[in-house]
């Protein structure tokens, strides 16, 4: 009888062996003694606070670190057997595909079909092979009807799927995604995650996803890479979440309720929450909580025009024949935080720029309280208060009245260091030296003052621009997707900043897809669709009734009005459940 030869264990898809990475401008390593293996077809979620080393970990997988970033790498990183220390990113291009945070910024062609073929052209593949792979990618990602569409005209979710498809056509065995859902509405995020999961399950592609909105991805992950102070632990999701430094609301609720194992999805948590929902429904907390919320917003919405931080009537913005904003009316009183929500492409960003005064406006009226000495030609009297159209003001006057933080925060950063940006903000705003730096440290602590703004992460750039705008002390602040790139701690800090602004009588309008942030920080929600307002009311009233925009805790405790873990804890007491 012949004894079968033992089969060797296949090489791991990704293997880190005692990896330490140190940059020349940093006193401590970005990653320290990291060892883990990811198998073929594994979907690994990378979590950790901003600055913990996640970007370095991602960059090490395709050789970007240290070949392009500099620094030293001790130990070894192998991708399907290839050592990244001896293989540059171009030598790994057939193995590793990378999808960044902003797909549109990475596109190099004009149409979907051309973009899907571009990577294969660089690898020198034949025309017949390219045609076959383009068709396969279109089918796998469900975008066949978009093959001839212009990339710039696609929604965020569609762009993200095209970016994944452009990587997929090169047949990589590993795909690295950096915050693939950060700019997407909930429905678009689900579509992208479904595509990613299909690649892992059906095509055995190893997927590594770094995402701050853990609540969106956790239930799909096979494992979690938790990065903290340069150290990395690799564990199954339920185990990792027990002690993780960052966790989604469903996990935070499970920790407080002492559920074991911890739920990773709303479905799991809802099955465990029967007693919790009964206890919440027993008291009068639900009615009193809802009444308080409605009373707050009702009082705000009935404010007289003279008290409004912003009044807009019949605002229209068109691009060619396309109405981006179609006759929007909006009044925001002093001291209120308002969220603009809606699917990608519904007109939120266009409306913000029209309200701020820098963007186009084809019709309608926008007014804010005038500066102390308005020019006679721009001011008009409304009740007892002079009001002015922001579009009629100089850039300096407009900034003091209406601050704006755009999605692409780097557009407003032009100096050589973070310290220079903060000092310039203090000077332009007439603020005490150090004001901007103190605001930045509160929102995103630990950013080196000597760092070049272009070298910051997307979240850190947003935090810097927000600090610059707040230094001017505007009465109205407009924020476009301000939580992109922010971890839960940074979002909590931003929430506190917005609450302090509201308490001081200032107003905020936030355009966002981040339903968890809305649940914690916002008084009122305005939902847009096709350029029109389709819902406007108290946060609890609007989001609880929406399957797309309801936060995790609201789904778990439905039909109650509780939106956050803090709401549940306050209703039942802070002791053990």
MARMAR-696984 format. One record per residue (C-alpha): residue number from 1; x, y, z. Coordinates in nm, 4 decimals, always signed. Last residue first. Example, Ala and Ser with C-alpha at 12.3 -4.5 7.8 and 13.67 -1.06 7.14 Angstrom:
% MARMAR-696984
   resi         c1         c2         c3
      2    +1.3670    -0.1060    +0.7140
      1    +1.2300    -0.4500    +0.7800
This chain:
% MARMAR-696984
   resi         c1         c2         c3
    577    -2.8850    +4.6358    +3.3076
    576    -2.5796    +4.7274    +3.5184
    575    -2.5938    +5.0827    +3.6442
    574    -2.6356    +5.3894    +3.4272
    573    -3.0104    +5.4090    +3.4514
    572    -3.2759    +5.2707    +3.2198
    571    -3.3676    +5.5778    +3.0154
    570    -3.0242    +5.7410    +3.0406
    569    -2.8553    +5.4167    +2.9342
    568    -3.0874    +5.3818    +2.6355
    567    -3.0330    +5.7408    +2.5239
    566    -2.6560    +5.7055    +2.5739
    565    -2.6597    +5.3944    +2.3525
    564    -2.8037    +5.6073    +2.0753
    563    -3.1256    +5.6688    +1.8824
    562    -3.4043    +5.5838    +2.1249
    561    -3.7509    +5.6624    +1.9841
    560    -3.9128    +5.3212    +2.0455
    559    -4.0528    +5.1063    +1.7636
    558    -3.7770    +4.9947    +1.7421
    557    -3.5053    +4.9244    +2.0015
    556    -3.2580    +4.7432    +1.7729
    555    -3.3306    +4.9581    +1.4673
    554    -3.3008    +5.2779    +1.6724
    553    -2.9735    +5.1516    +1.8227
    552    -2.8266    +5.0921    +1.4761
    551    -2.9074    +5.4339    +1.3327
    550    -3.2129    +5.4830    +1.1062
    549    -3.1259    +5.6491    +0.7741
    548    -3.2085    +5.3759    +0.5221
    547    -3.5054    +5.2145    +0.6981
    546    -3.6534    +5.5621    +0.7629
    545    -3.9208    +5.6062    +1.0315
    544    -3.6625    +5.6283    +1.3097
    543    -3.4660    +5.8858    +1.1088
    542    -3.7340    +6.1521    +1.0684
    541    -3.9086    +6.1553    +1.4068
    540    -3.5926    +6.1059    +1.6099
    539    -3.4102    +6.3880    +1.4302
    538    -3.6938    +6.6368    +1.4601
    537    -3.8447    +6.7414    +1.1271
    536    -3.8028    +6.8027    +0.7565
    535    -3.8777    +6.5502    +0.4834
    534    -3.8929    +6.5597    +0.1025
    533    -3.6815    +6.8683    +0.0359
    532    -3.6110    +6.8891    -0.3367
    531    -3.2963    +6.8538    -0.5486
    530    -3.3752    +6.5025    -0.6698
    529    -3.4253    +6.3837    -0.3115
    528    -3.3430    +6.5781    +0.0044
    527    -3.3951    +6.4923    +0.3710
    526    -3.3810    +6.7673    +0.6352
    525    -3.3010    +6.6402    +0.9845
    524    -3.3266    +6.8373    +1.3100
    523    -3.1467    +6.8455    +1.6423
    522    -2.8198    +6.6798    +1.5339
    521    -2.5202    +6.5464    +1.7256
    520    -2.5757    +6.1896    +1.8415
    519    -2.8234    +6.0454    +1.5913
    518    -2.6660    +6.2433    +1.3081
    517    -2.3274    +6.0922    +1.3898
    516    -2.4751    +5.7425    +1.3700
    515    -2.6494    +5.8229    +1.0400
    514    -2.3262    +5.9283    +0.8703
    513    -2.4444    +6.0172    +0.5199
    512    -2.3778    +6.3855    +0.5793
    511    -2.4522    +6.7472    +0.4917
    510    -2.4207    +6.9337    +0.8216
    509    -2.5850    +7.2721    +0.8790
    508    -2.4712    +7.4475    +1.1968
    507    -2.6052    +7.7387    +1.3991
    506    -2.4488    +7.9610    +1.6641
    505    -2.6273    +8.0585    +1.9846
    504    -2.3465    +7.9700    +2.2286
    503    -2.5211    +7.6444    +2.3160
    502    -2.5264    +7.5610    +1.9452
    501    -2.1511    +7.6154    +1.9179
    500    -2.0927    +7.4024    +2.2279
    499    -2.3065    +7.1255    +2.0786
    498    -2.1090    +7.1438    +1.7546
    497    -1.7786    +7.1140    +1.9406
    496    -1.9108    +6.8224    +2.1454
    495    -2.0146    +6.6389    +1.8290
    494    -1.6720    +6.7055    +1.6770
    493    -1.5081    +6.5489    +1.9832
    492    -1.7393    +6.2477    +1.9573
    491    -1.6509    +6.2215    +1.5888
    490    -1.2805    +6.2243    +1.6775
    489    -1.3339    +5.9428    +1.9269
    488    -1.5411    +5.7384    +1.6812
    487    -1.2764    +5.7645    +1.4099
    486    -1.2778    +6.0458    +1.1560
    485    -1.1875    +5.9813    +0.7909
    484    -1.5091    +6.1300    +0.6563
    483    -1.6938    +6.2837    +0.9516
    482    -1.7299    +6.6341    +0.8059
    481    -1.9382    +6.5278    +0.5029
    480    -2.0004    +6.8888    +0.3927
    479    -2.0083    +7.1239    +0.6918
    478    -2.1739    +7.4665    +0.6904
    477    -2.1193    +7.6910    +0.9946
    476    -2.3426    +7.9875    +1.0769
    475    -2.2536    +8.2632    +1.3266
    474    -1.8908    +8.2403    +1.2153
    473    -1.6192    +8.2540    +1.4849
    472    -1.3185    +8.3026    +1.2545
    471    -1.1299    +8.0348    +1.4486
    470    -1.4110    +7.7946    +1.3633
    469    -1.3082    +7.7987    +0.9962
    468    -0.9444    +7.7151    +1.0683
    467    -1.0411    +7.4419    +1.3165
    466    -1.2722    +7.2871    +1.0571
    465    -0.9953    +7.3042    +0.7980
    464    -0.7589    +7.1197    +1.0337
    463    -1.0160    +6.8546    +1.1258
    462    -1.0941    +6.7915    +0.7592
    461    -0.7236    +6.7520    +0.6848
    460    -0.6919    +6.5073    +0.9744
    459    -0.9793    +6.2986    +0.8412
    458    -0.8332    +6.2854    +0.4915
    457    -0.4980    +6.1788    +0.6349
    456    -0.2252    +6.4378    +0.6647
    455    +0.0702    +6.4569    +0.4250
    454    -0.0877    +6.7391    +0.2249
    453    -0.1048    +6.9490    +0.5432
    452    +0.2755    +6.9267    +0.5845
    451    +0.3587    +6.8098    +0.9372
    450    +0.5493    +7.0527    +1.1620
    449    +0.2566    +7.1025    +1.4001
    448    +0.2449    +6.7243    +1.4612
    447    -0.1196    +6.6032    +1.4788
    446    -0.1705    +6.4534    +1.8260
    445    -0.5281    +6.5487    +1.8991
    444    -0.7983    +6.5590    +1.6327
    443    -1.0938    +6.7752    +1.7427
    442    -0.9469    +6.9184    +2.0627
    441    -0.5991    +6.9528    +1.9205
    440    -0.7420    +7.1383    +1.6222
    439    -0.9295    +7.3846    +1.8435
    438    -0.6152    +7.4522    +2.0469
    437    -0.4118    +7.5072    +1.7292
    436    -0.6731    +7.7521    +1.5996
    435    -0.6675    +7.9607    +1.9173
    434    -0.2877    +7.9548    +1.9562
    433    -0.2365    +8.3257    +1.8984
    432    -0.5463    +8.5181    +2.0072
    431    -0.7917    +8.5690    +1.7238
    430    -0.7980    +8.8508    +1.4700
    429    -0.9560    +8.6130    +1.2206
    428    -0.6898    +8.6534    +0.9517
    427    -0.4078    +8.6327    +1.2081
    426    -0.5420    +8.3297    +1.3951
    425    -0.6097    +8.1475    +1.0669
    424    -0.2565    +8.2265    +0.9461
    423    -0.1107    +8.0830    +1.2674
    422    -0.3157    +7.7658    +1.2289
    421    -0.2122    +7.7130    +0.8654
    420    +0.1542    +7.7820    +0.9517
    419    +0.1446    +7.5315    +1.2401
    418    +0.0000    +7.2656    +1.0109
    417    +0.2958    +7.3180    +0.7793
    416    +0.3777    +7.4405    +0.4287
    415    +0.0763    +7.6573    +0.3476
    414    -0.2040    +7.5977    +0.0935
    413    -0.4933    +7.4207    +0.2624
    412    -0.8427    +7.5157    +0.1421
    411    -0.8611    +7.2596    -0.1416
    410    -0.7300    +6.9979    +0.1049
    409    -1.0747    +6.9905    +0.2658
    408    -1.2287    +6.8038    -0.0247
    407    -1.5743    +6.7603    +0.1241
    406    -1.6023    +7.1337    +0.1909
    405    -1.5835    +7.3121    +0.5294
    404    -1.7723    +7.6409    +0.5020
    403    -1.7999    +7.9268    +0.7510
    402    -2.0830    +8.1771    +0.7108
    401    -2.0646    +8.5148    +0.8868
    400    -1.6932    +8.5707    +0.9418
    399    -1.6126    +8.3899    +0.6180
    398    -1.8553    +8.6064    +0.4239
    397    -1.6866    +8.9229    +0.5454
    396    -1.3453    +8.7990    +0.4268
    395    -1.4768    +8.6696    +0.0931
    394    -1.6489    +9.0018    +0.0234
    393    -2.0235    +9.0061    +0.0589
    392    -2.2994    +8.9954    -0.2046
    391    -2.3156    +8.6143    -0.2180
    390    -2.3780    +8.6103    +0.1569
    389    -2.7129    +8.7920    +0.1018
    388    -2.7618    +9.0386    +0.3844
    387    -2.9890    +9.1003    +0.6786
    386    -3.0463    +9.4035    +0.8962
    385    -3.2527    +9.3184    +1.2055
    384    -3.5684    +9.4851    +1.3364
    383    -3.8114    +9.3085    +1.1035
    382    -3.6191    +9.2271    +0.7878
    381    -3.4264    +9.5321    +0.6587
    380    -3.1994    +9.5029    +0.3616
    379    -2.8257    +9.5086    +0.3323
    378    -2.6170    +9.4770    +0.0170
    377    -2.6343    +9.8305    -0.1283
    376    -2.6061    +9.9947    +0.2135
    375    -2.2735    +9.8221    +0.2905
    374    -2.3041    +9.6364    +0.6167
    373    -2.1462    +9.7755    +0.9343
    372    -2.2013    +9.5219    +1.2097
    371    -2.2148    +9.2263    +0.9777
    370    -2.5565    +9.1320    +0.8376
    369    -2.7736    +8.8541    +0.9752
    368    -2.8100    +8.5903    +0.7018
    367    -3.0106    +8.5973    +0.3798
    366    -3.0638    +8.3649    +0.0849
    365    -3.3087    +8.4365    -0.1971
    364    -3.4165    +8.2342    -0.4978
    363    -3.3015    +8.1805    -0.8523
    362    -3.0036    +8.0634    -1.0552
    361    -2.7628    +8.0168    -0.7654
    360    -2.4009    +7.9251    -0.8272
    359    -2.1598    +7.8615    -0.5405
    358    -1.9646    +8.1092    -0.3321
    357    -2.2628    +8.2405    -0.1358
    356    -2.2686    +7.9975    +0.1553
    355    -2.6287    +7.9019    +0.0842
    354    -2.5494    +7.8164    -0.2793
    353    -2.2452    +7.6177    -0.1647
    352    -2.4581    +7.4196    +0.0791
    351    -2.7287    +7.3571    -0.1814
    350    -2.4788    +7.2131    -0.4288
    349    -2.3412    +6.9852    -0.1586
    348    -2.6848    +6.8462    -0.0722
    347    -2.8187    +6.8118    -0.4289
    346    -2.9526    +6.4528    -0.4469
    345    -2.6331    +6.3180    -0.6048
    344    -2.5545    +6.0618    -0.3374
    343    -2.8684    +5.9692    -0.1445
    342    -3.0237    +6.2018    +0.1074
    341    -2.9377    +6.3885    +0.4253
    340    -2.8943    +6.7510    +0.5297
    339    -2.8474    +6.7629    +0.9068
    338    -2.9399    +7.0663    +1.1171
    337    -2.7741    +7.1857    +1.4386
    336    -2.9726    +7.4677    +1.6019
    335    -2.8561    +7.7580    +1.8196
    334    -2.9818    +8.0433    +1.6071
    333    -3.2694    +7.9534    +1.3785
    332    -3.2359    +7.7727    +1.0443
    331    -3.4922    +7.8458    +0.7737
    330    -3.5025    +7.6484    +0.4504
    329    -3.7000    +7.6715    +0.1264
    328    -3.5653    +7.4761    -0.1720
    327    -3.6882    +7.5530    -0.5255
    326    -3.5233    +7.2728    -0.7217
    325    -3.1566    +7.2192    -0.6418
    324    -2.9565    +7.0137    -0.8949
    323    -3.1994    +7.0866    -1.1799
    322    -3.0389    +6.9318    -1.4905
    321    -3.0880    +7.1205    -1.8182
    320    -2.7399    +7.2718    -1.8072
    319    -2.6388    +7.2505    -1.4423
    318    -2.9235    +7.4083    -1.2472
    317    -2.9441    +7.5706    -0.9047
    316    -3.2713    +7.6966    -0.7576
    315    -3.3316    +7.8408    -0.4106
    314    -3.6990    +7.9264    -0.3549
    313    -3.6529    +8.0933    -0.0159
    312    -3.3533    +8.0619    +0.2139
    311    -3.3274    +8.2043    +0.5659
    310    -3.0150    +8.1627    +0.7770
    309    -2.9213    +8.2464    +1.1349
    308    -3.2910    +8.3057    +1.1894
    307    -3.3952    +8.5301    +1.4774
    306    -3.5312    +8.8079    +1.2562
    305    -3.7337    +8.5537    +1.0608
    304    -3.9318    +8.4591    +1.3732
    303    -3.8613    +8.1233    +1.5312
    302    -4.1370    +7.8671    +1.4737
    301    -3.8905    +7.6022    +1.3578
    300    -3.6817    +7.6331    +1.6735
    299    -3.9767    +7.5976    +1.9097
    298    -4.0965    +7.2954    +1.7138
    297    -3.7440    +7.1513    +1.7215
    296    -3.7168    +7.1615    +2.0998
    295    -4.0767    +7.0546    +2.1562
    294    -4.0346    +6.7558    +1.9268
    293    -3.7280    +6.6333    +2.1118
    292    -3.8873    +6.6799    +2.4529
    291    -4.2044    +6.5049    +2.3424
    290    -4.0101    +6.2102    +2.2021
    289    -3.8151    +6.1605    +2.5244
    288    -4.1268    +6.2057    +2.7380
    287    -4.3196    +5.9526    +2.5328
    286    -4.0430    +5.6941    +2.5355
    285    -3.9409    +5.7469    +2.8982
    284    -4.2870    +5.6807    +3.0368
    283    -4.1919    +5.3388    +3.1630
    282    -4.2650    +4.9863    +3.0497
    281    -4.1501    +5.0370    +2.6878
    280    -3.7821    +5.0579    +2.7783
    279    -3.8076    +4.7472    +2.9943
    278    -3.9814    +4.5529    +2.7184
    277    -3.7225    +4.6634    +2.4623
    276    -3.4394    +4.5423    +2.6856
    275    -3.6118    +4.2120    +2.7515
    274    -3.6456    +4.1416    +2.3787
    273    -3.2927    +4.2684    +2.2997
    272    -3.1030    +3.9499    +2.2161
    271    -3.2759    +3.8862    +1.8844
    270    -3.2425    +4.2569    +1.8064
    269    -2.8689    +4.2367    +1.8656
    268    -2.8123    +3.9560    +1.6157
    267    -3.0192    +4.1310    +1.3464
    266    -2.8531    +4.4651    +1.4141
    265    -2.5174    +4.3045    +1.3474
    264    -2.2030    +4.2098    +1.5393
    263    -2.3637    +4.0935    +1.8614
    262    -2.1223    +4.0312    +2.1495
    261    -2.1030    +3.6724    +2.2660
    260    -2.2027    +3.7330    +2.5351
    259    -2.4372    +4.0206    +2.6144
    258    -2.3332    +4.2383    +2.9075
    257    -2.6008    +4.5034    +2.8349
    256    -2.3320    +4.7731    +2.8339
    255    -2.1003    +4.5682    +2.6124
    254    -2.3866    +4.4763    +2.3807
    253    -2.4873    +4.8402    +2.3468
    252    -2.1276    +4.9342    +2.2636
    251    -2.1172    +4.6501    +2.0114
    250    -2.4300    +4.7668    +1.8285
    249    -2.3053    +5.1262    +1.8535
    248    -1.9837    +5.0517    +1.6595
    247    -1.6507    +4.9891    +1.8360
    246    -1.3147    +5.1606    +1.8681
    245    -1.0502    +5.0747    +2.1274
    244    -1.1274    +4.7056    +2.0777
    243    -1.1569    +4.5000    +2.3987
    242    -1.4578    +4.2742    +2.3369
    241    -1.4663    +4.3714    +1.9679
    240    -1.1706    +4.1515    +1.8766
    239    -1.3349    +3.8364    +2.0119
    238    -1.6574    +3.8894    +1.8193
    237    -1.4701    +3.9845    +1.5012
    236    -1.2306    +3.6856    +1.4910
    235    -0.8792    +3.7848    +1.5862
    234    -0.5631    +3.9551    +1.4610
    233    -0.3901    +4.1972    +1.6982
    232    -0.1707    +4.4789    +1.5707
    231    +0.0608    +4.7073    +1.7710
    230    +0.1479    +5.0528    +1.6348
    229    -0.0279    +5.2440    +1.9101
    228    -0.3450    +5.0400    +1.8555
    227    -0.4288    +4.8540    +1.5337
    226    -0.7040    +4.5935    +1.5504
    225    -0.7004    +4.3566    +1.2522
    224    -1.0444    +4.1984    +1.2477
    223    -1.1497    +3.8677    +1.0964
    222    -1.4108    +3.7134    +0.8687
    221    -1.5792    +4.0501    +0.8134
    220    -1.9324    +4.0963    +0.6769
    219    -2.0985    +4.1908    +1.0076
    218    -1.8251    +4.4442    +1.0799
    217    -1.8609    +4.6466    +0.7601
    216    -2.1253    +4.9163    +0.8095
    215    -2.0980    +4.9528    +1.1872
    214    -1.7224    +4.9950    +1.1479
    213    -1.7632    +5.3382    +0.9960
    212    -1.3914    +5.4098    +1.0375
    211    -1.3016    +5.1649    +0.7599
    210    -0.9838    +4.9879    +0.6535
    209    -1.0702    +4.6925    +0.4318
    208    -0.8363    +4.4052    +0.3433
    207    -0.9884    +4.1609    +0.0945
    206    -0.8356    +3.8281    -0.0094
    205    -0.9925    +3.7223    -0.3381
    204    -1.1415    +3.3728    -0.3271
    203    -1.3630    +3.4458    -0.6325
    202    -1.7044    +3.3543    -0.4886
    201    -1.6764    +3.4401    -0.1198
    200    -1.4134    +3.7153    -0.1253
    199    -1.5297    +3.8844    -0.4458
    198    -1.8943    +3.8491    -0.3391
    197    -1.8200    +4.0248    -0.0115
    196    -1.6731    +4.3223    -0.1966
    195    -1.9755    +4.3505    -0.4262
    194    -2.2172    +4.3332    -0.1332
    193    -2.0086    +4.5954    +0.0449
    192    -2.0403    +4.8287    -0.2546
    191    -2.4181    +4.7875    -0.2726
    190    -2.4575    +4.8332    +0.1033
    189    -2.2556    +5.1536    +0.0892
    188    -2.4762    +5.2893    -0.1894
    187    -2.7845    +5.2272    +0.0233
    186    -2.6333    +5.3923    +0.3309
    185    -2.5123    +5.7015    +0.1400
    184    -2.1517    +5.6880    +0.0291
    183    -1.8498    +5.9083    +0.0954
    182    -1.6876    +5.6923    +0.3649
    181    -1.7937    +5.3604    +0.2101
    180    -1.4615    +5.2408    +0.0632
    179    -1.2571    +5.3615    +0.3597
    178    -0.9193    +5.2434    +0.2229
    177    -0.9614    +4.9254    +0.0226
    176    -0.6853    +4.6677    -0.0328
    175    -0.7523    +4.3930    -0.2856
    174    -0.5495    +4.0694    -0.2914
    173    -0.5409    +3.7970    -0.5574
    172    -0.5427    +4.0539    -0.8334
    171    -0.7120    +3.9644    -1.1637
    170    -0.6147    +4.2819    -1.3560
    169    -0.9865    +4.3266    -1.4273
    168    -1.0563    +4.3488    -1.0515
    167    -0.8692    +4.6766    -1.0026
    166    -1.0784    +4.8636    -1.2588
    165    -1.3845    +4.6863    -1.1174
    164    -1.3150    +4.8158    -0.7672
    163    -1.2887    +5.1693    -0.9051
    162    -1.6087    +5.1124    -1.1054
    161    -1.7849    +4.9978    -0.7875
    160    -1.6725    +5.3131    -0.6053
    159    -1.7887    +5.5329    -0.8914
    158    -2.1323    +5.3687    -0.8828
    157    -2.1609    +5.4269    -0.5093
    156    -2.0581    +5.7907    -0.5449
    155    -2.3093    +5.8518    -0.8216
    154    -2.1900    +5.8592    -1.1798
    153    -2.1647    +6.1746    -1.3935
    152    -1.7876    +6.2181    -1.3612
    151    -1.7283    +5.8633    -1.4824
    150    -1.9120    +5.9224    -1.8109
    149    -2.1366    +5.6272    -1.8922
    148    -2.0481    +5.3865    -2.1701
    147    -2.0412    +5.0680    -1.9595
    146    -2.3079    +5.1871    -1.7152
    145    -2.5749    +4.9259    -1.7926
    144    -2.3232    +4.6507    -1.7188
    143    -2.2754    +4.7847    -1.3644
    142    -2.3727    +4.4826    -1.1542
    141    -2.0307    +4.4323    -0.9961
    140    -1.9791    +4.0750    -1.1142
    139    -2.1397    +4.1462    -1.4529
    138    -1.9362    +4.4539    -1.5425
    137    -1.6213    +4.2841    -1.4157
    136    -1.6799    +3.9798    -1.6370
    135    -1.7457    +4.1966    -1.9425
    134    -1.4234    +4.3891    -1.8845
    133    -1.2377    +4.0602    -1.8360
    132    -1.3504    +3.9224    -2.1746
    131    -1.2640    +4.2426    -2.3619
    130    -0.9192    +4.2595    -2.2024
    129    -0.8411    +3.8987    -2.2853
    128    -0.9387    +3.9522    -2.6504
    127    -0.7340    +4.2741    -2.6708
    126    -0.4165    +4.1158    -2.5355
    125    -0.2662    +4.2095    -2.1981
    124    +0.0235    +4.4550    -2.1762
    123    +0.0086    +4.5129    -1.8004
    122    -0.0560    +4.8847    -1.8544
    121    -0.3372    +4.7982    -2.0952
    120    -0.4877    +4.5746    -1.8270
    119    -0.5018    +4.8692    -1.5871
    118    -0.6794    +5.0871    -1.8454
    117    -0.9512    +4.8402    -1.9462
    116    -1.1934    +4.9061    -1.6599
    115    -1.1373    +5.2798    -1.6961
    114    -1.2171    +5.2715    -2.0682
    113    -1.5420    +5.0825    -2.0078
    112    -1.6524    +5.3226    -1.7341
    111    -1.5841    +5.6395    -1.9315
    110    -1.3441    +5.9337    -1.9117
    109    -1.0006    +5.7920    -1.8332
    108    -0.7443    +5.8319    -1.5531
    107    -0.9607    +5.7723    -1.2469
    106    -0.7855    +5.8035    -0.9112
    105    -0.9409    +6.1317    -0.7978
    104    -1.2860    +5.9987    -0.8873
    103    -1.2346    +5.6969    -0.6621
    102    -1.1741    +5.9060    -0.3466
    101    -1.0921    +5.6839    -0.0485
    100    -0.8432    +5.4665    -0.2368
     99    -0.8782    +5.1288    -0.4068
     98    -0.5591    +4.9200    -0.4217
     97    -0.5079    +4.6021    -0.6237
     96    -0.2417    +4.3499    -0.5251
     95    -0.1181    +4.0485    -0.7208
     94    -0.0567    +4.1700    -1.0783
     93    +0.0612    +4.5074    -0.9468
     92    +0.3144    +4.3459    -0.7130
     91    +0.6248    +4.4259    -0.9186
     90    +0.4881    +4.7780    -0.9768
     89    +0.4601    +4.8210    -0.6000
     88    +0.8305    +4.7328    -0.5533
     87    +0.9378    +4.3766    -0.4872
     86    +1.2504    +4.3143    -0.2774
     85    +1.1134    +4.4464    +0.0535
     84    +0.7639    +4.3366    -0.0507
     83    +0.8629    +3.9696    -0.0285
     82    +0.6571    +3.7628    -0.2708
     81    +0.5113    +3.4404    -0.1304
     80    +0.1453    +3.5108    -0.1919
     79    +0.2042    +3.8558    -0.0435
     78    +0.4974    +3.8517    +0.1988
     77    +0.5856    +4.1203    +0.4520
     76    +0.9136    +4.0658    +0.6354
     75    +1.0958    +4.1823    +0.9458
     74    +1.2385    +4.5331    +0.9753
     73    +1.1094    +4.8061    +0.7490
     72    +1.2845    +5.1434    +0.7382
     71    +1.1548    +5.4848    +0.6418
     70    +1.0650    +5.6150    +0.3004
     69    +0.7088    +5.6694    +0.1820
     68    +0.7527    +5.5389    -0.1728
     67    +0.9461    +5.2139    -0.1179
     66    +0.8582    +5.1892    +0.2553
     65    +0.5637    +5.1448    +0.2478
     64    +0.4077    +5.1466    -0.0991
     63    +0.5077    +4.7821    -0.1003
     62    +0.1583    +4.6502    -0.1730
     61    +0.0824    +4.5205    +0.1778
     60    +0.2998    +4.7791    +0.3551
     59    +0.0682    +5.0608    +0.2501
     58    -0.2268    +4.9050    +0.4295
     57    -0.0323    +4.8684    +0.7552
     56    +0.1062    +5.2213    +0.7270
     55    -0.2454    +5.3543    +0.6752
     54    -0.3672    +5.1693    +0.9855
     53    -0.0856    +5.2972    +1.2112
     52    -0.2718    +5.4317    +1.5160
     51    -0.2941    +5.7844    +1.3765
     50    -0.6738    +5.7894    +1.3712
     49    -0.8039    +5.5218    +1.6072
     48    -0.8170    +5.1592    +1.5110
     47    -0.9856    +4.9127    +1.2786
     46    -0.8740    +4.6982    +0.9846
     45    -1.1445    +4.4597    +0.8598
     44    -1.0234    +4.1339    +0.7073
     43    -1.2182    +3.9489    +0.4395
     42    -1.0470    +3.6146    +0.3864
     41    -1.0574    +3.4561    +0.0400
     40    -0.7001    +3.3241    +0.0614
     39    -0.5749    +3.3328    +0.4189
     38    -0.4500    +3.6263    +0.6218
     37    -0.1445    +3.5815    +0.8454
     36    -0.0267    +3.7796    +1.1473
     35    +0.2890    +3.9237    +1.3073
     34    +0.3554    +4.2886    +1.3886
     33    +0.6668    +4.3716    +1.5925
     32    +0.5918    +4.7432    +1.6104
     31    +0.4189    +4.9597    +1.3513
     30    +0.4537    +5.3395    +1.3234
     29    +0.7813    +5.3141    +1.5130
     28    +0.8695    +5.5883    +1.7643
     27    +1.0717    +5.9079    +1.7242
     26    +0.9140    +6.0013    +1.3925
     25    +1.0750    +6.1988    +1.1089
     24    +1.2730    +5.9048    +0.9711
     23    +0.9741    +5.6732    +0.9594
     22    +0.9878    +5.3420    +1.1441
     21    +0.8238    +5.0154    +1.0409
     20    +0.8494    +4.7012    +1.2543
     19    +0.7341    +4.3688    +1.1122
     18    +0.7787    +4.0520    +1.3158
     17    +0.6454    +3.8366    +1.0296
     16    +0.3525    +3.9785    +0.8318
     15    +0.1957    +3.7235    +0.5967
     14    -0.0637    +3.7940    +0.3286
     13    -0.2185    +3.5252    +0.1059
     12    -0.0782    +3.2579    +0.3329
     11    +0.1334    +2.9933    +0.1644
     10    -0.0394    +2.6641    +0.1048
      9    +0.0134    +2.3963    +0.3705
      8    +0.2273    +2.1181    +0.2309
      7    +0.0496    +1.7980    +0.1461
      6    +0.1836    +1.4852    +0.3091
      5    +0.2731    +1.2154    +0.0578
      4    +0.0231    +0.9364    +0.0365
      3    +0.1444    +0.5994    +0.1727
      2    +0.1370    +0.3388    -0.0969
      1    +0.0000    +0.0000    +0.0000
